[in-house]
Every structure is written in C-alpha cells, then in structure tokens.
Amino acid sequence: MAPRANWKGFLRLSLVTCPVALYPATSDTEKVSFNQINRKTGHRIKYAKVDADTGEEVASEDIMKGYKVDTDTYIEVSKDELDDIALESTRTIEIDEFVPKSDIDNRYLIRPYYLVPDGKVGHDAFAVIRETIRSMNKVAIGRVVLTNREHIIALEPLDKGLMGTLLRYPYEVRSEKEYFDDIQEVKVTKDMLDLARHIVEKKSGSFEPERFEDRYESALIDLINQKRNGVRTTAKAAPKSSGNVINLMDALKRSLASEKQSAPPAKAKDKKPRKRVEGQREMLLPISGKRAKEEPKKAEKPVRAPARSKKAG
C-alpha cells in the first residue's frame, strides 16, 4: 500500500502551474522497534502527564505551551495565539531561483521527498518544469508550508519525477570552527600519503547500497526468533584488541599488506550484483515447532509495531 501524501498543492514556475503531491522518500517503520513493559506483569507501560510539583495528572484541555525564561518562569502561549501567527499555506511551491547543486552545503540537507503530478491533469506542465530544471543542470529552490512552518525545498529531476529535499535555515547549522580550532597542524610526509593512497585504491569501488546489510537489525531479528522459539541465547565474547598503534608508518605498511592478502578475486563480467538482504525488510527467518513443515504464515514472523505507532521511550 502506497504511503499517504504529506502535502498536496501546486508547483509553479512563473506562469506554468501543475497540481502535485509530496510523498516521503524514506521510512523507518520497517525497523524493529520495542515497547517498554512491566517486568513483573508483562503489561505495557503507559505514560501520564502530571504536574511536576503536585504530582497530579493534568487533563489535556488544561495543558498549554510555555517558553522557559528562567528556572521557574515561563511565558505562556495559547493555541489561539499560535494559530494567529501560523503561516497560511498557499498550497503552492513557488520556484524562486535556480542554483548549482554544488552550492548547497550538505549540512543544510534535512530529508528527501518525492514530488509527482497529482491526478490525471497537469502532466504536461510537470514535464516542462522537470525538463527545464534538468536542462539547466541546476537545482530549483522554492518554499513549502508544512505543519504551519515554512520550509526551503530544493527540487531536482529524478527519473520521471522530482526529488524535493527540505533544507535547514542558517541558524540551524552550527559553525565547524568551535569544533575544529583545537585540531593540531600536522605535516604529513609524502611516503605516508603514498601508502595511504595505495590502501584507498585497494578499497575503491562503486557505491551499491544493496550490498550493505543492517547487521544490528539482522541481529535483532535473530534474537527475537530465537527467544520466540525457546532457544537459549548466550552472550558473545568481547572482541580481542589488536594492540596499540605505536608507529604510524609501520601501521600503514601493515594495513597495505593486509589489504593485498584479503583482496577479493576479480568479478566475472556477467556476474550480477548482490541482491538486497531480504531479512532487513521482512522477518523471514524460519520458526521451528508444530507448524514447521507448513507454509510460513505472517503471524510467525517477529511482530512489528504498526507503521504509525510511536516508539516508546
């Protein structure tokens, strides 16, 4: 089932307009999540909103927002006051300018979305805007109102659609100087650089995300399946330390020698790339028992939280 659109409205480039829908491009709902439970009863923990001083539970209608000024001083702000200053969504992403993609610092990137035509009309206008951006080899910058806040959005062609990336405002990005000022100036010799380059060359390749397995997620799936099947789990032994690096040059030489020994054989030309590890999205590990010989059922997979449920604690 396709996710619901986060936003629907119009995309406009000067006088060219088309209806569009904005969908999230990423999801965390497939990851294993946990609830907090009472060890003694096995019941789920429920959180109550209580007054910090009296300890009494507070009804939802009596809760308001407050901006902390001092230790015990808050400026109260009502819902009506927030509604008065909320930005009214124009339901339009107006493209303001075009910039080179290289101009956008990676620290300003928040999250990606997919922008597609909404409905059967407007596909021609959408294609004109998409191909204009593509032909300019630039990124279109616009603004969109989500949850009463205005966000900067960068649009770029992606296959038949557009990818929109929300951008941070300058006040949200910290300066690197407060972190990097204490890094010492070190002169790196040519021999060290040459050795390091050889190591990099041995490790160089193309980025293929399907080759990467979420090892922690897989370990969680194994753990849940084992506990569900009544298999006793044992703690793993701590990995042995390889010792302290005393001489940097010697460490580089040993690293290069190790890379040469462990270099994989050349791939055959007709060999297909590794497929994505299925266990990362679906919990398909077999569960033994009375139904072991029957066709696996969904109920036999480790239980996932509903897609829209909030993770506890």
Secondary structure as GFF3:
##gff-version 3
##sequence-region A 1 313
A	DSSP	beta_strand	7	13	.	.	.	ID=ss1
A	DSSP	beta_strand	16	24	.	.	.	ID=ss2
A	DSSP	three_ten_helix	60	62	.	.	.	ID=ss3
A	DSSP	beta_strand	65	70	.	.	.	ID=ss4
A	DSSP	beta_strand	73	77	.	.	.	ID=ss5
A	DSSP	alpha_helix	79	85	.	.	.	ID=ss6
A	DSSP	beta_strand	92	99	.	.	.	ID=ss7
A	DSSP	three_ten_helix	101	103	.	.	.	ID=ss8
A	DSSP	three_ten_helix	106	108	.	.	.	ID=ss9
A	DSSP	beta_strand	109	117	.	.	.	ID=ss10
A	DSSP	alpha_helix	123	136	.	.	.	ID=ss11
A	DSSP	beta_strand	139	146	.	.	.	ID=ss12
A	DSSP	beta_strand	149	158	.	.	.	ID=ss13
A	DSSP	beta_strand	161	167	.	.	.	ID=ss14
A	DSSP	three_ten_helix	170	172	.	.	.	ID=ss15
A	DSSP	alpha_helix	177	180	.	.	.	ID=ss16
A	DSSP	alpha_helix	190	203	.	.	.	ID=ss17
A	DSSP	three_ten_helix	209	211	.	.	.	ID=ss18
A	DSSP	alpha_helix	215	228	.	.	.	ID=ss19
A	DSSP	alpha_helix	248	261	.	.	.	ID=ss20
A	DSSP	three_ten_helix	278	280	.	.	.	ID=ss21
A	DSSP	three_ten_helix	298	300	.	.	.	ID=ss22
###
